[in-house]
Amino acid sequence: MESDSESISHGPPVLKISGLSKTYLMGEVTVEALKHVSIDFFSGELVVLLGASGSGKSTLLNIIGGLDVPSEGKLFFHGREITAATEAELTAYRRRSIGFVFQFYNLISSLSALENVQLVTDIAEDPMQAEEALRLVGLGNRLHHFPAQLSGGEQQRVAIARAVAKRPELLLCDEPTGALDFQTGKLVLEVIEKVNRELGTTTLVITHNASIAGMADRVVRLGSGTVTEDRRNFVRMTPSELVW
C-alpha cells in the first residue's frame, strides 16, 4: 500500500501514527483489531476513513481520541507522544483538543439545544459562544428547543455544535450519518464540511458508505486491521453532489 499524503501536504503532521496495533482477548480468541498501522494526518484536512464493520476504523478513531490505548505502536499529536500520556494527560487532551461526533447524538433530553452545548462551553478554555456554535450549524432559531422537539438531523447538528464549540483541533466523527436518511445525512455532512472549511478543523469521518468518500481531501481505506489504501481526491465533491 502506497500513500501519497506526504508528497502533497505542507508542514509536519498534526497526528503521526507509527506501527499501531490493538489486540483484544475475547474468551480464548485473540482478535487483532489493528495491525501495525502507520499513517499521518495534516492540518485542516478532511479525511474519510472507509471500511466495513470489523475493519478497525472505530478502534483507530478511539485511540486517536484518547478513548482507548494501543497494544503496540505510538501516536504523536504535534510531536508529543499521546500513547505515553498519563490518564490525567489523556483527559486534558480529550478536553482541549478533541471534538467527538457519534452515530447516536447523546443529548440530554431535559436540556435545550443551547443548554446541551453550554455543557461544553462552561468547561472549555477558550470556547465560542454556544449561540454562535448553533448558528454555525444552522440552528440559530432552535436554541430553546428540547431534543424531543428536534428531528434526527437537527439533533445531530446540535451534537456537532457541542463538539466544535470548544474549538477542538481535531473533529472525530464516527458514522455521523448512520442513523439518518439520505437527505438528512447530506445536510449533516454539509455542516461537517462547513466546520472544516470555515474553522480549519482537521476532520476525520468514519463511514462504511463509500459514496461519502467523494467529499474528502483524502480517503483512507481500512480492511482487516490494516490500511489498504491512502489516496487524495484531487477533485473534492460537495455533500450536495453525493449520491448513495
Phi and psi in degrees as GROMACS dihedral restraints (atoms count N, CA, C in turn):
[ dihedral_restraints ]
;  ai    aj    ak    al  type     phi  dphi    fc
    3     4     5     6     1  -111.5    20    10
    4     5     6     7     1   142.7    20    10
    6     7     8     9     1  -113.0    20    10
    7     8     9    10     1   136.9    20    10
    9    10    11    12     1  -102.8    20    10
   10    11    12    13     1    11.7    20    10
   12    13    14    15     1   -67.2    20    10
   13    14    15    16     1   -42.2    20    10
   15    16    17    18     1   -69.6    20    10
   16    17    18    19     1   -34.5    20    10
   18    19    20    21     1   -72.4    20    10
   19    20    21    22     1   -18.0    20    10
   21    22    23    24     1  -118.2    20    10
   22    23    24    25     1     0.3    20    10
   24    25    26    27     1  -105.9    20    10
   25    26    27    28     1   155.5    20    10
   27    28    29    30     1  -113.1    20    10
   28    29    30    31     1   139.6    20    10
   30    31    32    33     1    80.3    20    10
   31    32    33    34     1   171.2    20    10
   33    34    35    36     1   -70.9    20    10
   34    35    36    37     1   157.2    20    10
   36    37    38    39     1   -69.2    20    10
   37    38    39    40     1   146.8    20    10
   39    40    41    42     1   -68.5    20    10
   40    41    42    43     1   -43.8    20    10
   42    43    44    45     1  -121.1    20    10
   43    44    45    46     1   131.0    20    10
   45    46    47    48     1  -124.5    20    10
   46    47    48    49     1   120.0    20    10
   48    49    50    51     1  -112.2    20    10
   49    50    51    52     1   127.1    20    10
   51    52    53    54     1  -131.9    20    10
   52    53    54    55     1   113.0    20    10
   54    55    56    57     1    60.5    20    10
   55    56    57    58     1    38.4    20    10
   57    58    59    60     1   -78.1    20    10
   58    59    60    61     1   127.8    20    10
   60    61    62    63     1  -132.0    20    10
   61    62    63    64     1   149.2    20    10
   63    64    65    66     1  -140.3    20    10
   64    65    66    67     1   123.1    20    10
   66    67    68    69     1  -120.8    20    10
   67    68    69    70     1   132.2    20    10
   69    70    71    72     1  -113.4    20    10
   70    71    72    73     1   145.9    20    10
   72    73    74    75     1  -103.9    20    10
   73    74    75    76     1   117.5    20    10
   75    76    77    78     1  -115.9    20    10
   76    77    78    79     1    93.7    20    10
   78    79    80    81     1    68.6    20    10
   79    80    81    82     1  -120.5    20    10
   81    82    83    84     1  -100.2    20    10
   82    83    84    85     1     6.1    20    10
   84    85    86    87     1  -102.8    20    10
   85    86    87    88     1   132.1    20    10
   87    88    89    90     1   -95.8    20    10
   88    89    90    91     1   125.2    20    10
   90    91    92    93     1  -111.5    20    10
   91    92    93    94     1   121.7    20    10
   93    94    95    96     1   -94.3    20    10
   94    95    96    97     1    97.0    20    10
   96    97    98    99     1   -75.0    20    10
   97    98    99   100     1   -35.7    20    10
   99   100   101   102     1  -133.8    20    10
  100   101   102   103     1   143.6    20    10
  102   103   104   105     1  -132.2    20    10
  103   104   105   106     1    96.8    20    10
  105   106   107   108     1    53.1    20    10
  106   107   108   109     1    53.5    20    10
  108   109   110   111     1   -83.4    20    10
  109   110   111   112     1   129.1    20    10
  111   112   113   114     1  -130.2    20    10
  112   113   114   115     1   124.4    20    10
  114   115   116   117     1  -163.0    20    10
  115   116   117   118     1   149.0    20    10
  117   118   119   120     1  -114.8    20    10
  118   119   120   121     1   148.0    20    10
  120   121   122   123     1  -125.5    20    10
  121   122   123   124     1   138.0    20    10
  123   124   125   126     1  -112.7    20    10
  124   125   126   127     1   159.5    20    10
  126   127   128   129     1   -58.2    20    10
  127   128   129   130     1   131.0    20    10
  129   130   131   132     1    80.9    20    10
  130   131   132   133     1    -1.7    20    10
  132   133   134   135     1   -71.1    20    10
  133   134   135   136     1   149.0    20    10
  135   136   137   138     1  -110.9    20    10
  136   137   138   139     1   110.5    20    10
  138   139   140   141     1  -114.6    20    10
  139   140   141   142     1   129.9    20    10
  141   142   143   144     1   -98.1    20    10
  142   143   144   145     1   123.0    20    10
  144   145   146   147     1   -96.8    20    10
  145   146   147   148     1   111.3    20    10
  147   148   149   150     1  -110.5    20    10
  148   149   150   151     1   136.8    20    10
  150   151   152   153     1   174.5    20    10
  151   152   153   154     1   157.4    20    10
  153   154   155   156     1   -73.4    20    10
  154   155   156   157     1   168.7    20    10
  156   157   158   159     1   -56.6    20    10
  157   158   159   160     1   132.1    20    10
  159   160   161   162     1    88.8    20    10
  160   161   162   163     1     3.7    20    10
  162   163   164   165     1   -78.2    20    10
  163   164   165   166     1   -16.7    20    10
  165   166   167   168     1   106.3    20    10
  166   167   168   169     1     0.2    20    10
  168   169   170   171     1   -68.3    20    10
  169   170   171   172     1   -41.2    20    10
  171   172   173   174     1   -68.9    20    10
  172   173   174   175     1   -36.5    20    10
  174   175   176   177     1   -61.4    20    10
  175   176   177   178     1   -43.4    20    10
  177   178   179   180     1   -62.1    20    10
  178   179   180   181     1   -44.6    20    10
  180   181   182   183     1   -64.0    20    10
  181   182   183   184     1   -40.1    20    10
  183   184   185   186     1   -64.3    20    10
  184   185   186   187     1   -36.1    20    10
  186   187   188   189     1   -70.6    20    10
  187   188   189   190     1   -43.2    20    10
  189   190   191   192     1   -58.7    20    10
  190   191   192   193     1   -39.4    20    10
  192   193   194   195     1   -81.3    20    10
  193   194   195   196     1     0.2    20    10
  195   196   197   198     1    76.4    20    10
  196   197   198   199     1    16.5    20    10
  198   199   200   201     1   -90.8    20    10
  199   200   201   202     1   -14.8    20    10
  201   202   203   204     1  -145.7    20    10
  202   203   204   205     1   163.6    20    10
  204   205   206   207     1  -122.6    20    10
  205   206   207   208     1   146.5    20    10
  207   208   209   210     1   -77.9    20    10
  208   209   210   211     1   161.6    20    10
  210   211   212   213     1   -80.1    20    10
  211   212   213   214     1   -32.5    20    10
  213   214   215   216     1  -145.7    20    10
  214   215   216   217     1   162.6    20    10
  216   217   218   219     1    93.4    20    10
  217   218   219   220     1   177.6    20    10
  219   220   221   222     1  -134.7    20    10
  220   221   222   223     1   150.3    20    10
  222   223   224   225     1  -128.5    20    10
  223   224   225   226     1   126.0    20    10
  225   226   227   228     1  -116.4    20    10
  226   227   228   229     1   134.8    20    10
  228   229   230   231     1  -117.1    20    10
  229   230   231   232     1   112.1    20    10
  231   232   233   234     1    50.8    20    10
  232   233   234   235     1    42.9    20    10
  234   235   236   237     1    82.7    20    10
  235   236   237   238     1    -7.7    20    10
  237   238   239   240     1   -95.4    20    10
  238   239   240   241     1   130.6    20    10
  240   241   242   243     1   -77.8    20    10
  241   242   243   244     1   106.0    20    10
  243   244   245   246     1   -70.5    20    10
  244   245   246   247     1   -32.1    20    10
  246   247   248   249     1   -69.4    20    10
  247   248   249   250     1    -9.9    20    10
  249   250   251   252     1  -104.2    20    10
  250   251   252   253     1     5.7    20    10
  252   253   254   255     1   -75.2    20    10
  253   254   255   256     1   151.4    20    10
  255   256   257   258     1   -76.1    20    10
  256   257   258   259     1   170.7    20    10
  258   259   260   261     1   -61.7    20    10
  259   260   261   262     1   -39.4    20    10
  261   262   263   264     1   -65.1    20    10
  262   263   264   265     1   -39.4    20    10
  264   265   266   267     1   -68.1    20    10
  265   266   267   268     1   -37.3    20    10
  267   268   269   270     1   -64.2    20    10
  268   269   270   271     1   -40.5    20    10
  270   271   272   273     1   -61.0    20    10
  271   272   273   274     1   -44.0    20    10
  273   274   275   276     1   -64.9    20    10
  274   275   276   277     1   -39.5    20    10
  276   277   278   279     1   -61.3    20    10
  277   278   279   280     1   -46.1    20    10
  279   280   281   282     1   -64.1    20    10
  280   281   282   283     1   -40.6    20    10
  282   283   284   285     1   -71.2    20    10
  283   284   285   286     1   -40.5    20    10
  285   286   287   288     1   -89.5    20    10
  286   287   288   289     1   -36.0    20    10
  288   289   290   291     1  -113.2    20    10
  289   290   291   292     1   -15.4    20    10
  291   292   293   294     1  -118.4    20    10
  292   293   294   295     1   134.0    20    10
  294   295   296   297     1  -115.0    20    10
  295   296   297   298     1   130.3    20    10
  297   298   299   300     1  -109.6    20    10
  298   299   300   301     1   136.6    20    10
  300   301   302   303     1  -130.1    20    10
  301   302   303   304     1   123.0    20    10
  303   304   305   306     1  -109.9    20    10
  304   305   306   307     1   172.2    20    10
  306   307   308   309     1   -61.2    20    10
  307   308   309   310     1   -39.9    20    10
  309   310   311   312     1  -104.7    20    10
  310   311   312   313     1   142.2    20    10
  312   313   314   315     1   -77.2    20    10
  313   314   315   316     1   -26.0    20    10
  315   316   317   318     1    56.6    20    10
  316   317   318   319     1    38.5    20    10
  318   319   320   321     1   -86.3    20    10
  319   320   321   322     1   153.0    20    10
  321   322   323   324     1   -87.6    20    10
  322   323   324   325     1   118.3    20    10
  324   325   326   327     1   -65.2    20    10
  325   326   327   328     1   -26.4    20    10
  327   328   329   330     1   -87.0    20    10
  328   329   330   331     1    -0.2    20    10
  330   331   332   333     1  -112.3    20    10
  331   332   333   334     1   146.0    20    10
  333   334   335   336     1   -70.4    20    10
  334   335   336   337     1   171.0    20    10
  336   337   338   339     1   -55.7    20    10
  337   338   339   340     1   -46.1    20    10
  339   340   341   342     1   -60.6    20    10
  340   341   342   343     1   -45.3    20    10
  342   343   344   345     1   -67.8    20    10
  343   344   345   346     1   -34.0    20    10
  345   346   347   348     1   -62.0    20    10
  346   347   348   349     1   -40.3    20    10
  348   349   350   351     1   -72.5    20    10
  349   350   351   352     1   -36.1    20    10
  351   352   353   354     1   -64.8    20    10
  352   353   354   355     1   -21.4    20    10
  354   355   356   357     1   -56.3    20    10
  355   356   357   358     1   -34.6    20    10
  357   358   359   360     1   -86.1    20    10
  358   359   360   361     1   -44.2    20    10
  360   361   362   363     1   -66.2    20    10
  361   362   363   364     1   -24.7    20    10
  363   364   365   366     1   -70.6    20    10
  364   365   366   367     1   -21.3    20    10
  366   367   368   369     1  -115.6    20    10
  367   368   369   370     1    -7.0    20    10
  369   370   371   372     1   -78.5    20    10
  370   371   372   373     1   157.0    20    10
  372   373   374   375     1   -77.1    20    10
  373   374   375   376     1   -42.3    20    10
  375   376   377   378     1  -140.7    20    10
  376   377   378   379     1    64.3    20    10
  378   379   380   381     1   -78.9    20    10
  379   380   381   382     1   160.4    20    10
  381   382   383   384     1   -80.7    20    10
  382   383   384   385     1   162.5    20    10
  384   385   386   387     1   -63.7    20    10
  385   386   387   388     1   141.9    20    10
  387   388   389   390     1   -57.2    20    10
  388   389   390   391     1   -39.4    20    10
  390   391   392   393     1   -61.3    20    10
  391   392   393   394     1   -40.1    20    10
  393   394   395   396     1   -64.0    20    10
  394   395   396   397     1   -42.2    20    10
  396   397   398   399     1   -63.6    20    10
  397   398   399   400     1   -40.1    20    10
  399   400   401   402     1   -70.9    20    10
  400   401   402   403     1   -34.2    20    10
  402   403   404   405     1   -65.6    20    10
  403   404   405   406     1   -37.4    20    10
  405   406   407   408     1   -58.0    20    10
  406   407   408   409     1   -35.3    20    10
  408   409   410   411     1   -96.6    20    10
  409   410   411   412     1    12.0    20    10
  411   412   413   414     1    81.5    20    10
  412   413   414   415     1    23.7    20    10
  414   415   416   417     1  -120.5    20    10
  415   416   417   418     1    30.0    20    10
  417   418   419   420     1   -62.5    20    10
  418   419   420   421     1   -20.9    20    10
  420   421   422   423     1   -99.3    20    10
  421   422   423   424     1     9.6    20    10
  423   424   425   426     1  -124.8    20    10
  424   425   426   427     1    23.5    20    10
  426   427   428   429     1   -57.7    20    10
  427   428   429   430     1   -37.8    20    10
  429   430   431   432     1  -104.8    20    10
  430   431   432   433     1    14.5    20    10
  432   433   434   435     1   -85.1    20    10
  433   434   435   436     1   145.1    20    10
  435   436   437   438     1   -90.2    20    10
  436   437   438   439     1   159.4    20    10
  438   439   440   441     1   -50.8    20    10
  439   440   441   442     1   -39.1    20    10
  441   442   443   444     1   -65.7    20    10
  442   443   444   445     1   -17.6    20    10
  444   445   446   447     1   -95.1    20    10
  445   446   447   448     1     2.5    20    10
  447   448   449   450     1  -113.4    20    10
  448   449   450   451     1   148.3    20    10
  450   451   452   453     1   -70.9    20    10
  451   452   453   454     1   169.3    20    10
  453   454   455   456     1   -58.7    20    10
  454   455   456   457     1   -42.7    20    10
  456   457   458   459     1   -65.5    20    10
  457   458   459   460     1   -37.7    20    10
  459   460   461   462     1   -67.9    20    10
  460   461   462   463     1   -38.6    20    10
  462   463   464   465     1   -63.3    20    10
  463   464   465   466     1   -39.9    20    10
  465   466   467   468     1   -66.3    20    10
  466   467   468   469     1   -34.1    20    10
  468   469   470   471     1   -69.4    20    10
  469   470   471   472     1   -33.9    20    10
  471   472   473   474     1   -62.2    20    10
  472   473   474   475     1   -42.6    20    10
  474   475   476   477     1   -61.7    20    10
  475   476   477   478     1   -38.4    20    10
  477   478   479   480     1   -67.1    20    10
  478   479   480   481     1   -43.7    20    10
  480   481   482   483     1   -57.8    20    10
  481   482   483   484     1   -42.6    20    10
  483   484   485   486     1   -62.2    20    10
  484   485   486   487     1   -39.8    20    10
  486   487   488   489     1   -69.9    20    10
  487   488   489   490     1   -37.7    20    10
  489   490   491   492     1   -90.9    20    10
  490   491   492   493     1   -12.2    20    10
  492   493   494   495     1   -62.6    20    10
  493   494   495   496     1   -26.9    20    10
  495   496   497   498     1   -87.8    20    10
  496   497   498   499     1     7.3    20    10
  498   499   500   501     1    57.6    20    10
  499   500   501   502     1    55.8    20    10
  501   502   503   504     1   -70.5    20    10
  502   503   504   505     1   152.2    20    10
  504   505   506   507     1   -79.3    20    10
  505   506   507   508     1   -28.1    20    10
  507   508   509   510     1  -121.2    20    10
  508   509   510   511     1   129.4    20    10
  510   511   512   513     1  -111.3    20    10
  511   512   513   514     1   117.7    20    10
  513   514   515   516     1  -110.3    20    10
  514   515   516   517     1   117.2    20    10
  516   517   518   519     1  -117.5    20    10
  517   518   519   520     1   114.5    20    10
  519   520   521   522     1  -103.5    20    10
  520   521   522   523     1   104.2    20    10
  522   523   524   525     1    49.3    20    10
  523   524   525   526     1    55.5    20    10
  525   526   527   528     1   -66.5    20    10
  526   527   528   529     1   -17.0    20    10
  528   529   530   531     1  -108.6    20    10
  529   530   531   532     1     7.9    20    10
  531   532   533   534     1   -62.9    20    10
  532   533   534   535     1   -28.2    20    10
  534   535   536   537     1  -101.9    20    10
  535   536   537   538     1    12.1    20    10
  537   538   539   540     1  -118.7    20    10
  538   539   540   541     1   154.6    20    10
  540   541   542   543     1   -75.2    20    10
  541   542   543   544     1   173.4    20    10
  543   544   545   546     1   -57.0    20    10
  544   545   546   547     1   -52.6    20    10
  546   547   548   549     1   -66.8    20    10
  547   548   549   550     1   -42.2    20    10
  549   550   551   552     1   -66.9    20    10
  550   551   552   553     1   -39.0    20    10
  552   553   554   555     1   -59.1    20    10
  553   554   555   556     1   -40.7    20    10
  555   556   557   558     1   -64.9    20    10
  556   557   558   559     1   -37.6    20    10
  558   559   560   561     1   -62.6    20    10
  559   560   561   562     1   -40.2    20    10
  561   562   563   564     1   -66.5    20    10
  562   563   564   565     1   -40.8    20    10
  564   565   566   567     1   -64.0    20    10
  565   566   567   568     1   -35.2    20    10
  567   568   569   570     1   -61.5    20    10
  568   569   570   571     1   -38.9    20    10
  570   571   572   573     1   -66.0    20    10
  571   572   573   574     1   -44.2    20    10
  573   574   575   576     1   -61.9    20    10
  574   575   576   577     1   -42.6    20    10
  576   577   578   579     1   -64.9    20    10
  577   578   579   580     1   -38.1    20    10
  579   580   581   582     1   -64.4    20    10
  580   581   582   583     1   -43.9    20    10
  582   583   584   585     1   -60.0    20    10
  583   584   585   586     1   -45.0    20    10
  585   586   587   588     1   -61.6    20    10
  586   587   588   589     1   -44.5    20    10
  588   589   590   591     1   -73.3    20    10
  589   590   591   592     1   -46.1    20    10
  591   592   593   594     1   -83.6    20    10
  592   593   594   595     1   -33.7    20    10
  594   595   596   597     1   -99.6    20    10
  595   596   597   598     1   -13.0    20    10
  597   598   599   600     1    71.0    20    10
  598   599   600   601     1    21.9    20    10
  600   601   602   603     1   -73.3    20    10
  601   602   603   604     1   124.3    20    10
  603   604   605   606     1   -63.3    20    10
  604   605   606   607     1   124.1    20    10
  606   607   608   609     1  -127.3    20    10
  607   608   609   610     1   127.3    20    10
  609   610   611   612     1  -115.8    20    10
  610   611   612   613     1   124.4    20    10
  612   613   614   615     1  -117.2    20    10
  613   614   615   616     1   117.3    20    10
  615   616   617   618     1   -88.5    20    10
  616   617   618   619     1   135.7    20    10
  618   619   620   621     1  -159.3    20    10
  619   620   621   622     1   156.0    20    10
  621   622   623   624     1   -97.3    20    10
  622   623   624   625     1    -3.8    20    10
  624   625   626   627     1   -90.3    20    10
  625   626   627   628     1   104.8    20    10
  627   628   629   630     1   -62.6    20    10
  628   629   630   631     1   -25.0    20    10
  630   631   632   633     1   -65.5    20    10
  631   632   633   634     1   -28.7    20    10
  633   634   635   636     1   -68.0    20    10
  634   635   636   637     1   -22.0    20    10
  636   637   638   639     1   -58.1    20    10
  637   638   639   640     1   -24.3    20    10
  639   640   641   642     1   -63.7    20    10
  640   641   642   643     1   -22.1    20    10
  642   643   644   645     1   -87.6    20    10
  643   644   645   646     1    -3.7    20    10
  645   646   647   648     1   -89.0    20    10
  646   647   648   649     1   154.8    20    10
  648   649   650   651     1   -71.5    20    10
  649   650   651   652     1   -40.8    20    10
  651   652   653   654     1  -135.4    20    10
  652   653   654   655     1   150.1    20    10
  654   655   656   657     1  -121.7    20    10
  655   656   657   658     1   122.8    20    10
  657   658   659   660     1  -114.8    20    10
  658   659   660   661     1   117.5    20    10
  660   661   662   663     1  -101.7    20    10
  661   662   663   664     1   131.8    20    10
  663   664   665   666     1  -113.6    20    10
  664   665   666   667     1   147.1    20    10
  666   667   668   669     1  -152.3    20    10
  667   668   669   670     1   127.8    20    10
  669   670   671   672     1    52.0    20    10
  670   671   672   673     1    38.4    20    10
  672   673   674   675     1    84.9    20    10
  673   674   675   676     1     4.8    20    10
  675   676   677   678     1  -126.4    20    10
  676   677   678   679     1   158.6    20    10
  678   679   680   681     1   -82.2    20    10
  679   680   681   682     1   116.5    20    10
  681   682   683   684     1  -100.5    20    10
  682   683   684   685     1   -15.1    20    10
  684   685   686   687     1  -157.5    20    10
  685   686   687   688     1   140.9    20    10
  687   688   689   690     1  -143.4    20    10
  688   689   690   691     1   103.8    20    10
  690   691   692   693     1  -134.7    20    10
  691   692   693   694     1   156.6    20    10
  693   694   695   696     1   -99.1    20    10
  694   695   696   697     1   138.4    20    10
  696   697   698   699     1   -88.8    20    10
  697   698   699   700     1   109.3    20    10
  699   700   701   702     1   -77.7    20    10
  700   701   702   703     1   -19.7    20    10
  702   703   704   705     1  -120.1    20    10
  703   704   705   706     1   114.5    20    10
  705   706   707   708     1   -98.1    20    10
  706   707   708   709     1   123.2    20    10
  708   709   710   711     1   -79.5    20    10
  709   710   711   712     1   154.2    20    10
  711   712   713   714     1   -83.5    20    10
  712   713   714   715     1   153.5    20    10
  714   715   716   717     1   -55.1    20    10
  715   716   717   718     1   -33.3    20    10
  717   718   719   720     1   -66.3    20    10
  718   719   720   721     1   -19.9    20    10
  720   721   722   723     1   -86.8    20    10
  721   722   723   724     1   -10.3    20    10
  723   724   725   726     1   -73.7    20    10
  724   725   726   727     1   146.1    20    10
  726   727   728   729     1  -135.6    20    10
  727   728   729   730     1   131.0    20    10
